[in-house]
Amino acid sequence: MIDKKRKVVLFGAGAVIPWGAPSTKCLTDLLIKDSASSFICNDNQTKVIQFIVDTLITKESEINFETIIDVVEEFIVHYSYIQRKKKHSKSKIFFDSKFENILSNFSIAGGEEKHGYHLEIPKGKEYPFSKIAIDNQSPPQFYFQHLLSELLTTIVSQISHYSYHSKGNSKIDASENAKRNKWFQDWYSIISKDACVRMYTLNYDRLYKVLVEKIGISVFEGFESGEFIPEKHTLPNIKRILTDFDSPVYYNLHVSSFWEVHSRDERGLKHLTITLRPYPILDMNKDENYTTEIDKERNVVVSNIITGYQKAQKSFLSPFRQMQSAFDKDCILCNDLIVIGYSFGDSHINSSIVTALISNPKLKLHFIDPAYSGDEGYNLLVNRLIFIFNSIINKSELGDPVYSLDKNSCSYFDGKLTVTSVGFEEYLSKL
């Protein structure tokens, strides 16, 4: 119940790199160099993604795969038709894209825009992953939906390289992971000895859920499933997400590569359903995308990957919003919040942590990340604390850090904040 001691663990991208997860730079390079080869500008030479990156370089100090995704999603909003009328979004009225003639290298098969049309990408060429337009998408919107689908498929493929897990075929159980798997399981056993551990991840895998199940502890992931996912479509247990705060959990706050988005019910009517599947879902292989109007006149594509800068909007849908709600509650009620490999780049996640610090004066924070090592790391820590926690922590109050014997950890505010400036694998190996 509420009085039971609990610990919340938040896994960022840095937490899974030891298991072979791609870094941000790796994913960015893949999207630029090795994906969406059919999407070329009207010069028939320059890839659309490369053109986007080259255009952004003069505007952005840092470009990564989420920046690229965000641009493509903004094009989808810009070119969307609203309420099944040939009426463009407000942005189209005021800001007609000057790049439209450069980027829109596609044609409509048969030449007529009608219900059920499909695109040729590039112009006049059959596109093997073409979907059928049945939601009144404008052709430019539909073009960028196809591009987004390829980018998301590239990301899911990379996730599969380290997180695929089924009977007889498991990347998690690979021999090179044996030591780090055991180290994690030992660590989990330690922190769960006197508390209920509630795990949340910003990644798209089931990695730590699987490892904990292997030591005999049942972990609820929003769907009723054990270590191995059933073959049948498994629906989320929304009621349990909202009411069960006494069980160990592993919630994917930014969705999972093992989730499938169903856009229509058995009658063919548009209806969003999410199911858990025993294999990663590749967006390019699906017959259609699910688009929805979350904010007025802002159509977004719902997929099994939430990335880019529309995370907060997409997290409004079920079961995403119920898991976010559970994270809010757990942060406020927990005794310890352990943040591993997260760079504090998501405002909706940061908001939950800030709210917990304000509402829960007994909360203790523990950051585990090599980014905090050395003088630059200390400055990064100070800047993040001021930027994110400016209503709680003042730079002048930080004082001198109190170091551990190995100098890898230091604490502030009488232990309220502890920072361990090593990678997660090194941290686990030294316990």
VEXMARTOR-965356 format. One line per field, with one value per residue: residue in three letters; residue number from 0; x negated, y, z negated of N, C-alpha, C in turn. Coordinates in steps of 0.02 Angstrom, whole numbers. Each point is the difference from the previous one (the first is absolute). Example, Ala and Ser with C-alpha at 12.3 -4.5 7.8 and 13.67 -1.06 7.14 Angstrom:
BEGIN
gugu	Ala/Ser
kolvo	0/1
n.c1	-660/18
n.c2	-284/53
n.c3	-390/36
ca.c1	45/-42
ca.c2	59/59
ca.c3	0/-3
c.c1	-45/39
c.c2	60/55
c.c3	0/-37
This chain:
BEGIN
gugu	Met/Ile/Asp/Lys/Lys/Arg/Lys/Val/Val/Leu/Phe/Gly/Ala/Gly/Ala/Val/Ile/Pro/Trp/Gly/Ala/Pro/Ser/Thr/Lys/Cys/Leu/Thr/Asp/Leu/Leu/Ile/Lys/Asp/Ser/Ala/Ser/Ser/Phe/Ile/Cys/Asn/Asp/Asn/Gln/Thr/Lys/Val/Ile/Gln/Phe/Ile/Val/Asp/Thr/Leu/Ile/Thr/Lys/Glu/Ser/Glu/Ile/Asn/Phe/Glu/Thr/Ile/Ile/Asp/Val/Val/Glu/Glu/Phe/Ile/Val/His/Tyr/Ser/Tyr/Ile/Gln/Arg/Lys/Lys/Lys/His/Ser/Lys/Ser/Lys/Ile/Phe/Phe/Asp/Ser/Lys/Phe/Glu/Asn/Ile/Leu/Ser/Asn/Phe/Ser/Ile/Ala/Gly/Gly/Glu/Glu/Lys/His/Gly/Tyr/His/Leu/Glu/Ile/Pro/Lys/Gly/Lys/Glu/Tyr/Pro/Phe/Ser/Lys/Ile/Ala/Ile/Asp/Asn/Gln/Ser/Pro/Pro/Gln/Phe/Tyr/Phe/Gln/His/Leu/Leu/Ser/Glu/Leu/Leu/Thr/Thr/Ile/Val/Ser/Gln/Ile/Ser/His/Tyr/Ser/Tyr/His/Ser/Lys/Gly/Asn/Ser/Lys/Ile/Asp/Ala/Ser/Glu/Asn/Ala/Lys/Arg/Asn/Lys/Trp/Phe/Gln/Asp/Trp/Tyr/Ser/Ile/Ile/Ser/Lys/Asp/Ala/Cys/Val/Arg/Met/Tyr/Thr/Leu/Asn/Tyr/Asp/Arg/Leu/Tyr/Lys/Val/Leu/Val/Glu/Lys/Ile/Gly/Ile/Ser/Val/Phe/Glu/Gly/Phe/Glu/Ser/Gly/Glu/Phe/Ile/Pro/Glu/Lys/His/Thr/Leu/Pro/Asn/Ile/Lys/Arg/Ile/Leu/Thr/Asp/Phe/Asp/Ser/Pro/Val/Tyr/Tyr/Asn/Leu/His/Val/Ser/Ser/Phe/Trp/Glu/Val/His/Ser/Arg/Asp/Glu/Arg/Gly/Leu/Lys/His/Leu/Thr/Ile/Thr/Leu/Arg/Pro/Tyr/Pro/Ile/Leu/Asp/Met/Asn/Lys/Asp/Glu/Asn/Tyr/Thr/Thr/Glu/Ile/Asp/Lys/Glu/Arg/Asn/Val/Val/Val/Ser/Asn/Ile/Ile/Thr/Gly/Tyr/Gln/Lys/Ala/Gln/Lys/Ser/Phe/Leu/Ser/Pro/Phe/Arg/Gln/Met/Gln/Ser/Ala/Phe/Asp/Lys/Asp/Cys/Ile/Leu/Cys/Asn/Asp/Leu/Ile/Val/Ile/Gly/Tyr/Ser/Phe/Gly/Asp/Ser/His/Ile/Asn/Ser/Ser/Ile/Val/Thr/Ala/Leu/Ile/Ser/Asn/Pro/Lys/Leu/Lys/Leu/His/Phe/Ile/Asp/Pro/Ala/Tyr/Ser/Gly/Asp/Glu/Gly/Tyr/Asn/Leu/Leu/Val/Asn/Arg/Leu/Ile/Phe/Ile/Phe/Asn/Ser/Ile/Ile/Asn/Lys/Ser/Glu/Leu/Gly/Asp/Pro/Val/Tyr/Ser/Leu/Asp/Lys/Asn/Ser/Cys/Ser/Tyr/Phe/Asp/Gly/Lys/Leu/Thr/Val/Thr/Ser/Val/Gly/Phe/Glu/Glu/Tyr/Leu/Ser/Lys/Leu
kolvo	0/1/2/3/4/5/6/7/8/9/10/11/12/13/14/15/16/17/18/19/20/21/22/23/24/25/26/27/28/29/30/31/32/33/34/35/36/37/38/39/40/41/42/43/44/45/46/47/48/49/50/51/52/53/54/55/56/57/58/59/60/61/62/63/64/65/66/67/68/69/70/71/72/73/74/75/76/77/78/79/80/81/82/83/84/85/86/87/88/89/90/91/92/93/94/95/96/97/98/99/100/101/102/103/104/105/106/107/108/109/110/111/112/113/114/115/116/117/118/119/120/121/122/123/124/125/126/127/128/129/130/131/132/133/134/135/136/137/138/139/140/141/142/143/144/145/146/147/148/149/150/151/152/153/154/155/156/157/158/159/160/161/162/163/164/165/166/167/168/169/170/171/172/173/174/175/176/177/178/179/180/181/182/183/184/185/186/187/188/189/190/191/192/193/194/195/196/197/198/199/200/201/202/203/204/205/206/207/208/209/210/211/212/213/214/215/216/217/218/219/220/221/222/223/224/225/226/227/228/229/230/231/232/233/234/235/236/237/238/239/240/241/242/243/244/245/246/247/248/249/250/251/252/253/254/255/256/257/258/259/260/261/262/263/264/265/266/267/268/269/270/271/272/273/274/275/276/277/278/279/280/281/282/283/284/285/286/287/288/289/290/291/292/293/294/295/296/297/298/299/300/301/302/303/304/305/306/307/308/309/310/311/312/313/314/315/316/317/318/319/320/321/322/323/324/325/326/327/328/329/330/331/332/333/334/335/336/337/338/339/340/341/342/343/344/345/346/347/348/349/350/351/352/353/354/355/356/357/358/359/360/361/362/363/364/365/366/367/368/369/370/371/372/373/374/375/376/377/378/379/380/381/382/383/384/385/386/387/388/389/390/391/392/393/394/395/396/397/398/399/400/401/402/403/404/405/406/407/408/409/410/411/412/413/414/415/416/417/418/419/420/421/422/423/424/425/426/427/428/429/430
n.c1	-42/30/9/6/-60/-15/-27/-12/-5/-35/11/-55/-16/-35/57/15/-43/-13/65/-29/35/29/-54/11/-66/0/53/-30/-59/34/35/-58/-38/36/40/61/-30/64/-13/1/-38/31/-59/36/-29/25/-20/65/-21/-43/49/41/-47/-15/66/3/-54/25/50/-26/-12/53/-16/54/9/6/-52/-29/17/-20/-50/-8/6/-40/-33/8/-14/-52/-5/22/48/44/24/-42/-28/3/-16/-50/-51/7/-48/41/49/-38/-20/5/-14/-55/0/64/-22/-38/43/52/-44/63/37/62/0/1/-36/44/9/9/56/-50/-20/-51/-58/-30/-51/-42/10/57/-25/10/35/-46/-5/29/30/59/15/20/-44/10/-57/-28/-12/-14/56/32/-31/10/62/-6/-25/46/41/-37/2/64/7/-39/35/59/-26/-24/60/22/-52/26/63/-8/58/-14/40/-63/19/-55/5/49/13/-23/-48/-8/64/-29/-59/13/27/-51/-41/39/6/-65/-9/40/-32/-55/17/18/-55/0/13/55/-27/6/-8/-30/16/-48/-22/-11/-32/-9/-59/11/56/-32/-51/48/38/-61/5/55/-10/65/-7/46/12/58/-29/47/-64/-28/-51/41/7/63/15/50/43/-43/60/-9/-23/42/48/-40/-13/65/6/-42/-12/17/4/-53/-23/13/5/20/-28/-47/39/16/-57/21/17/63/1/61/10/21/64/31/34/-65/29/-16/-48/-32/-40/-27/-41/-16/-56/-10/7/-56/36/-7/-4/-54/4/22/64/4/-3/-8/43/-14/53/-59/-35/41/16/-17/-5/-2/-55/41/-55/-37/-17/-11/-16/-53/35/37/-48/3/7/-47/-32/41/-20/48/-42/-23/59/26/-47/10/65/-14/-38/47/45/-34/-14/63/14/-49/-41/-12/-29/-11/-39/6/-53/32/7/59/13/40/34/38/-58/-33/59/1/-64/9/57/-36/-50/48/31/-61/-1/26/17/-34/-42/-6/-49/6/-56/-39/54/8/-45/-49/-40/-5/-8/-42/-29/0/-21/-41/-18/-2/-31/-38/-11/-5/-43/7/59/-48/-45/-38/-32/16/51/-29/-41/-45/-15/35/-64/15/-19/39/26/37/14/47/8/62/7/-52/-23/32/-59/-3/-62/10/-62/31/-17/59/-34/-41/54/32/-54/8/61
n.c2	-60/59/-31/-44/-16/49/-30/57/-38/51/-39/35/32/36/-19/2/49/-19/-4/51/39/25/36/59/4/-62/12/55/-30/-49/45/31/-52/-37/52/-19/-50/-18/32/22/54/52/9/-49/39/54/-39/-10/-55/-10/15/-38/-46/4/1/-50/-20/44/-40/-60/6/-40/-46/-31/-64/24/39/-51/-44/47/11/-65/-4/52/-32/-54/37/26/-61/-2/-40/46/-47/-37/60/25/-2/38/-22/31/-44/-39/29/-1/-64/19/-66/35/-54/16/44/6/-4/26/-49/7/-52/15/-62/1/43/-37/55/-61/-18/-20/63/-12/8/33/-33/42/57/-32/-11/-64/14/-44/54/11/47/-20/56/-11/46/7/-35/59/1/66/3/-34/41/49/-25/-11/61/24/-37/21/61/-8/-27/49/40/-27/1/60/12/-30/35/35/7/-29/-26/-61/-51/-14/64/12/65/3/-63/42/-42/48/-15/-60/32/42/-53/-38/47/8/-66/-1/52/-27/-57/39/37/-61/-8/66/-5/30/-32/61/-37/54/-6/38/-62/-39/-24/-65/26/51/5/-18/41/41/-11/2/46/-12/63/-2/25/42/-9/-1/-56/-47/0/-60/-41/-47/35/-7/-50/-8/41/35/15/66/-9/43/-39/-51/30/15/-64/-36/22/-64/-4/-40/54/-3/67/-8/53/-23/-47/-54/-25/-27/64/-17/47/-9/16/-62/0/-53/56/16/13/63/-34/39/-51/-11/-43/-47/-1/-63/49/30/55/-15/64/-11/-52/54/-18/28/66/9/44/47/36/3/48/51/-31/-48/-26/-52/-32/-48/-15/-55/57/27/39/37/55/-54/-17/61/23/-42/21/41/-44/-45/-39/42/32/-62/-20/55/-12/-64/24/44/-48/-45/51/17/-64/-2/-44/-38/47/-54/47/-43/34/45/33/-14/-34/-32/53/-46/-30/54/14/-65/6/56/-23/-56/38/33/-55/-24/36/-61/20/-56/40/-46/37/-42/33/-27/29/-22/-33/15/52/-23/-60/29/35/-57/-31/49/1/-66/2/50/-30/-59/9/52/-28/-48/0/32/28/53/-41/-8/48/-24/-39/-49/-18/-52/-56/-26/55/-55/7/45/29/25/56/-19/-15/58/21/-58/14/-51/21/-60/-40/-20/-24/53/36/-40/4/59/-24
n.c3	0/-14/-60/47/-23/42/54/32/54/25/53/13/56/-45/-27/65/3/-63/11/27/-40/54/7/-27/-2/-24/-38/-18/-4/-32/-33/-8/-16/-42/-4/18/32/-6/-56/62/-2/23/-29/-31/-46/-27/-51/-9/-32/49/42/-38/-5/65/6/-44/31/41/-19/-2/-66/-8/44/-20/-10/-63/15/32/-49/-41/43/6/-66/-1/47/-38/-53/30/24/-61/19/-15/-43/37/-5/60/-64/16/-35/-58/-14/35/-36/-55/0/61/0/-9/-38/9/44/-53/-51/31/-1/17/17/19/-20/66/-35/-35/-36/-20/-32/-38/14/39/-29/48/-26/35/32/13/-62/9/-55/-18/-37/59/-35/-20/33/-62/-21/65/-1/-6/66/-11/-36/47/41/-43/0/64/5/-41/37/50/-25/-17/60/22/-40/17/61/-17/-24/54/22/-50/19/59/-20/19/-8/-15/-9/-36/16/-45/19/46/15/44/-11/-6/0/50/29/-21/20/55/9/-13/41/45/-13/4/53/18/-37/-6/66/20/51/20/55/25/64/25/-6/51/-53/-11/11/-41/33/55/-15/-21/55/26/-49/34/22/-12/62/-22/65/-33/17/-1/-16/8/-9/23/54/-19/39/-41/30/-37/-25/-6/-61/28/-22/16/59/-4/-17/35/-61/-7/66/10/31/65/-1/63/-24/43/-26/32/22/-58/4/13/46/-22/63/7/-17/-25/-11/-7/-59/8/-30/-44/14/-59/30/-43/37/19/44/19/-3/64/-7/37/-42/-32/6/-60/-3/-65/26/-44/-14/-30/29/-5/56/-45/61/-42/16/-17/-33/8/27/-60/50/15/16/19/-43/-25/63/24/-54/33/46/-3/-36/47/1/-3/42/37/-8/13/50/14/-8/36/41/-7/7/46/-28/54/36/36/25/51/19/-36/57/-26/55/-43/20/30/12/21/28/15/18/33/23/11/23/31/21/10/-56/-9/60/15/33/48/26/51/14/47/24/-62/35/-43/14/63/-27/-44/49/34/-54/-13/64/-2/-58/22/59/-28/-50/42/-9/3/49/-41/50/-36/4/60/-15/-42/51/-27/11/38/-29/47/-27/9/-65/3/-59/3/-36/-36/61/4/24/33/21/42/10/4/51/22/52/1/-7/42/37/-30/7
ca.c1	42/-36/-52/-53/-59/-4/-54/15/-59/14/-54/-8/-36/-65/5/2/-57/-41/31/-4/47/-33/-5/35/-38/8/66/1/-38/38/56/-26/-39/21/73/44/-36/48/22/-51/28/17/-60/-12/-66/-7/50/41/-26/-62/19/26/-57/-41/38/3/-67/-9/50/-3/-67/-9/51/0/54/64/10/22/68/44/12/45/66/27/25/63/50/6/36/59/68/35/71/21/13/-61/-19/-66/-11/-13/-69/-1/28/-47/-69/-5/-69/-41/-37/48/-20/-63/6/59/-13/47/59/57/10/62/6/59/5/65/-3/-36/-57/-66/-52/-61/-57/11/51/4/-30/37/-31/20/33/54/61/61/27/71/18/3/-64/-22/-58/-63/1/-8/-69/-43/16/-41/-69/-3/4/-66/-46/17/-20/-73/-12/22/-48/-58/20/4/-67/-23/54/47/-1/51/-28/-45/-32/-1/-59/-14/-35/-63/-54/-36/39/9/-23/39/67/-5/-12/63/45/-23/16/73/16/-19/44/69/3/43/43/30/-37/42/-46/26/-52/11/-22/55/-13/24/-62/-4/58/-19/-51/30/41/-44/-18/60/42/49/-1/55/-22/59/33/-11/-47/-59/-63/15/65/45/11/63/-2/12/21/-25/44/2/23/-55/-50/23/17/-49/-63/-35/-36/-56/23/-48/43/-32/32/-1/26/-45/-2/42/70/27/55/55/37/72/27/19/50/-33/7/-61/-1/-68/-12/-70/-9/-68/-13/-61/-55/2/45/-31/53/3/36/71/39/18/-19/55/-8/53/-3/-5/17/41/-34/-68/2/-63/-1/-10/-39/-28/-59/12/-64/10/18/72/11/52/65/17/9/68/41/-6/-12/-57/14/8/-68/-28/34/-30/-67/12/18/-56/-52/22/6/-58/-54/-61/7/-65/3/-58/-13/50/-31/49/20/73/30/54/-33/-30/54/19/-53/5/60/-16/-45/39/53/-27/-64/-43/-25/-72/-16/-65/-15/-56/-14/-70/-2/-13/-68/-46/24/54/59/28/35/61/46/24/43/63/38/27/47/59/24/-18/43/-14/-71/-35/-71/-40/13/-29/-56/-51/25/-29/-17/-9/-70/-28/5/47/64/-1/68/15/59/6/19/62/-19/-63/-18/-52/-21/-26/51/41/-33/-53/33/23/-56/-37/42
ca.c2	60/63/3/-48/31/-14/31/8/1/27/-17/38/-35/-22/-60/-61/-3/-59/-59/7/49/52/67/52/14/-57/4/59/-17/-49/33/43/-34/-67/-11/39/13/18/69/45/64/4/-2/-72/-17/13/-31/48/6/38/69/27/10/55/62/13/12/72/23/-39/-13/-73/-36/-72/-35/28/62/-20/-24/58/37/-40/3/67/0/-36/48/56/-18/-41/24/0/-18/-28/52/22/60/-13/24/72/15/3/64/54/-16/-49/-23/19/-60/-49/-23/-37/-62/-42/-42/-56/7/-41/-54/11/72/31/-3/-23/-46/-62/8/-13/42/-25/36/68/7/-48/-64/-38/-1/-67/4/49/-13/26/59/-9/48/66/35/34/-36/16/-28/-72/-9/5/-57/-56/13/-12/-72/-28/21/-38/-69/-3/2/-63/-52/6/-23/-73/-28/-14/-14/-53/-54/-51/-66/-25/54/58/43/15/-57/-12/-15/61/37/-41/34/60/-23/-21/59/36/-39/6/68/3/-37/43/58/-22/-40/32/49/-15/36/19/18/36/7/44/-39/-35/-71/-36/-29/-10/-42/-69/-20/-10/-60/-58/-18/-23/54/20/72/21/49/32/-56/-62/-42/-19/11/-7/30/-48/10/36/71/13/68/28/-2/71/5/-18/54/57/-17/-44/33/-43/-51/22/15/25/35/35/66/22/-57/-57/-30/-59/20/9/48/-21/61/-12/-58/-56/23/44/69/28/-7/-15/-54/-19/-67/-24/-53/-36/18/72/20/46/45/-4/-60/7/22/71/35/28/71/26/71/6/70/22/10/-27/-71/-33/-72/-41/-59/-34/38/71/35/68/48/-2/-53/17/-6/-69/-34/11/-58/-59/2/43/51/-33/-15/64/16/-43/28/59/-20/-35/48/37/-45/-43/21/10/3/-15/20/-32/14/45/66/51/34/-4/44/-32/-42/46/28/-49/0/64/-4/-45/35/50/-31/-54/25/-55/-35/0/-11/-29/1/-42/20/22/70/44/-8/55/69/12/-36/37/58/-26/-14/63/33/-37/11/68/6/-42/3/67/22/-41/-1/61/-15/17/-50/-65/-13/-47/-69/-49/-56/-68/-19/-11/64/-4/25/56/16/70/12/-54/-63/4/-14/-36/-5/-48/21/-54/-33/-47/-65/7/7/-66/-47/16/-9
ca.c3	0/4/-52/14/29/71/38/71/43/66/46/62/54/-22/-41/40/46/-12/30/73/27/39/-29/38/61/45/31/44/60/38/34/54/51/20/0/44/63/53/-10/26/22/72/41/9/-26/-72/-42/-38/-68/3/12/-64/-45/25/-11/-72/-28/-12/-49/-62/-25/-3/38/-11/34/-21/37/67/-6/-14/62/42/-31/12/69/0/-26/46/61/-15/12/-64/-2/64/49/33/-35/-29/-68/-5/20/74/20/-13/16/54/-1/58/21/26/67/-6/-38/16/59/0/43/-19/48/37/10/-30/-73/-22/-57/14/46/-27/29/33/-32/24/52/54/-17/-50/-66/-25/-65/7/-38/30/-34/-16/-52/31/-3/61/27/-34/-68/6/20/-60/-43/24/-20/-72/-10/13/-53/-60/12/-11/-72/-28/20/-44/-66/3/-1/-69/-48/20/-49/5/-17/51/39/-45/0/-70/-30/34/-48/-19/-49/-60/-61/-15/-20/-70/-41/-7/-42/-70/-22/-10/-62/-56/-9/-11/-61/-51/33/65/52/57/53/59/51/57/58/34/-8/-59/-25/-72/-17/13/-47/-66/3/-1/-68/-35/-24/51/11/43/50/29/33/-38/36/-37/36/71/19/34/72/11/-14/-70/-12/-63/-58/-21/-70/-45/3/-39/-69/-33/-16/-46/38/41/68/50/47/56/4/69/39/7/67/-1/1/67/5/44/15/11/-35/43/49/47/-22/-28/-73/-22/-47/-8/-27/-9/48/-18/45/15/53/48/24/73/20/-15/57/-5/-61/-39/-13/-42/-15/-73/-9/56/63/0/10/-13/14/-60/18/-59/-21/-11/0/23/-51/-11/-49/-47/34/14/-63/-23/18/-43/-72/-15/-51/-65/-24/-21/-62/-51/-13/-42/-68/-30/-18/-59/-58/-11/-45/40/73/30/70/31/70/28/9/-18/61/11/-49/-37/-50/-48/-39/-52/-51/-36/-42/-56/-45/-36/-40/-42/-28/-21/59/13/70/15/71/22/68/7/23/-57/-24/11/-8/47/-25/-57/28/31/-54/-26/50/5/-60/1/55/-9/-69/-23/-55/-59/-15/18/12/-59/-52/16/-45/22/0/-46/44/-25/-3/67/35/55/-21/-47/-22/-14/-42/-50/31/39/69/9/70/15/67/41/39/-38/-6/-50/-64/-20/-9/-61/-59
c.c1	-44/-58/-58/-60/-6/-58/21/-66/22/-61/2/-41/-67/1/-5/-58/-45/27/0/50/-37/-2/41/-36/7/68/5/-35/39/58/-25/-28/34/75/33/-34/47/21/-57/34/12/-61/-21/-70/-3/56/37/-28/-64/15/26/-58/-42/35/0/-67/-10/46/-8/-73/-14/58/-7/61/68/16/27/72/49/15/50/71/32/24/68/56/13/43/64/64/38/73/28/22/-66/-21/-66/-3/-15/-71/-5/26/-53/-70/-2/-73/-38/-39/45/-22/-66/12/52/-9/43/54/54/10/68/15/58/0/72/-9/-35/-58/-65/-53/-53/-58/-66/50/-5/-29/41/-39/22/37/57/62/60/27/74/23/-2/-65/-12/-61/-66/-4/-15/-72/-46/18/-40/-73/-9/1/-67/-48/13/-19/-75/-16/19/-48/-61/15/0/-69/-23/56/48/-5/59/-33/-43/-34/2/-66/-20/-42/-67/-57/-38/37/3/-20/44/73/1/-11/65/48/-20/18/75/20/-16/50/73/9/48/48/32/-35/46/-46/37/-57/22/-23/58/-5/34/-59/3/60/-19/-50/27/45/-43/-22/63/45/46/3/55/-23/57/43/-15/-44/-59/-63/10/71/43/8/62/-10/20/15/-28/53/1/19/-57/-55/19/10/-52/-66/-41/-42/-61/24/-60/41/-42/35/2/17/-55/2/42/74/22/60/50/45/75/23/22/53/-30/7/-64/4/-70/0/-74/-3/-74/-10/-67/-61/4/44/-35/54/9/43/75/37/16/-29/63/-15/59/-11/0/16/37/-45/-73/4/-69/7/-15/-36/-25/-66/23/-68/13/21/76/17/58/69/21/11/69/44/-11/-39/-58/15/9/-68/-35/31/-29/-69/6/12/-58/-56/18/0/-65/-49/-63/18/-70/5/-65/-4/51/-28/47/21/74/36/55/-27/-29/53/22/-51/3/59/-12/-45/38/48/-25/-67/-47/-32/-76/-12/-69/-8/-60/-13/-73/-6/-16/-71/-41/33/58/64/33/38/65/53/30/49/68/43/33/54/65/30/-8/44/-17/-73/-33/-74/-42/8/-34/-58/-51/28/-37/-11/-1/-74/-31/5/49/69/-9/73/6/60/13/27/64/-13/-67/-12/-58/-20/-37/57/36/-34/-55/30/22/-57/-36/42/-22
c.c2	62/1/-47/36/-19/38/2/4/25/-13/45/-40/-27/-64/-65/-6/-60/-64/5/47/53/66/49/15/-56/3/58/-15/-49/33/42/-41/-63/-11/43/18/19/73/46/64/0/8/-71/-21/4/-36/53/10/41/74/33/15/60/67/19/21/73/27/-33/-10/-74/-33/-74/-32/27/66/-16/-23/58/39/-37/3/69/7/-35/45/54/-17/-40/34/-8/-17/-20/52/20/68/-14/27/75/18/5/68/55/-14/-56/-20/19/-60/-52/-27/-38/-70/-49/-38/-63/14/-46/-54/9/74/34/-10/-18/-49/-64/8/-22/38/-40/43/-32/0/-54/-68/-34/-2/-64/2/50/-22/31/58/-8/49/72/40/37/-37/21/-27/-75/-18/2/-52/-62/9/-14/-75/-34/16/-40/-74/-9/-3/-67/-57/1/-24/-77/-32/-17/-25/-55/-58/-47/-67/-24/53/64/37/15/-54/-15/-6/62/42/-34/37/60/-18/-19/60/39/-37/3/69/6/-36/41/55/-20/-39/29/50/-29/42/11/27/33/9/49/-33/-43/-75/-29/-26/-15/-38/-74/-24/-12/-61/-63/-20/-12/54/22/76/18/56/38/-49/-62/-47/-15/18/-2/24/-53/16/41/75/12/73/27/-6/70/6/-15/54/56/-16/-41/37/-40/-53/30/11/18/31/38/67/28/-57/-52/-26/-63/16/9/48/-26/61/-11/-62/-53/20/46/74/24/-2/-21/-56/-16/-71/-15/-60/-33/15/75/15/52/41/-6/-59/4/30/75/28/20/73/24/74/8/71/23/17/-19/-76/-30/-74/-37/-64/-33/30/72/34/69/44/7/-52/15/-6/-72/-40/11/-61/-58/-55/46/46/-32/-17/64/21/-41/25/61/-20/-34/47/38/-44/-35/31/18/0/-7/13/-21/19/43/71/58/42/1/39/-34/-47/44/30/-47/0/64/-1/-43/34/51/-33/-51/20/-56/-37/8/-17/-30/-1/-46/14/25/72/48/-4/63/68/15/-34/35/61/-20/-13/64/33/-36/12/69/6/-37/8/70/25/-35/7/63/-16/13/-52/-67/-18/-48/-71/-43/-64/-66/-17/-10/62/-1/27/60/17/73/2/-57/-65/1/-15/-35/-10/-50/10/-54/-29/-53/-67/2/6/-68/-46/11/-9/-60
c.c3	0/-50/13/33/73/31/73/38/69/45/61/50/-23/-40/39/49/-14/31/77/31/39/-36/42/65/51/36/48/66/44/38/59/58/28/1/53/66/58/-3/20/24/75/45/16/-21/-77/-39/-40/-70/-1/11/-64/-47/22/-12/-73/-29/-16/-54/-68/-21/-3/36/-15/32/-21/35/70/-1/-10/63/44/-29/9/72/4/-26/52/61/-13/22/-66/11/69/50/32/-29/-36/-72/0/22/76/24/-5/27/53/6/64/26/34/68/-1/-28/26/65/-3/51/-25/53/34/10/-34/-75/-20/-57/21/48/-34/40/36/-26/24/58/53/-16/-56/-65/-35/-67/-1/-39/36/-41/-12/-54/27/-7/66/26/-32/-71/3/19/-61/-52/21/-20/-74/-15/12/-56/-64/7/-10/-74/-32/17/-44/-70/-2/-6/-70/-46/21/-49/10/-18/57/42/-41/7/-72/-32/33/-51/-23/-52/-68/-64/-16/-18/-74/-46/-10/-46/-74/-28/-14/-64/-62/-12/-13/-65/-51/31/62/53/60/54/58/49/54/64/26/-7/-62/-41/-75/-28/7/-52/-70/-2/-6/-70/-42/-27/56/4/50/47/33/38/-43/40/-45/38/76/15/34/74/14/-14/-73/-11/-65/-54/-31/-73/-48/0/-47/-74/-37/-10/-51/34/34/72/44/55/52/10/70/48/11/72/4/-5/73/-3/51/12/8/-39/50/52/52/-19/-34/-76/-20/-52/-1/-27/-7/45/-16/44/13/60/44/35/76/23/-14/60/-2/-65/-38/-12/-42/-13/-76/-22/62/60/-1/4/-13/16/-64/21/-64/-21/-10/-5/30/-57/-9/-53/-46/31/9/-65/-30/12/-48/37/-20/-58/-69/-29/-24/-67/-58/-19/-45/-73/-35/-22/-64/-62/-18/-51/39/74/30/75/34/74/35/1/-15/60/13/-55/-41/-54/-55/-46/-56/-57/-42/-47/-61/-51/-42/-50/-50/-29/-22/59/6/73/7/76/13/73/5/23/-57/-28/15/-10/47/-22/-58/25/33/-53/-28/48/6/-62/0/53/-16/-70/-29/-57/-65/-21/26/7/-63/-55/13/-47/29/-1/-51/39/-38/0/69/45/59/-17/-46/-17/-19/-47/-49/29/39/74/0/74/7/73/38/40/-40/-9/-52/-70/-26/-18/-67/-64/-41
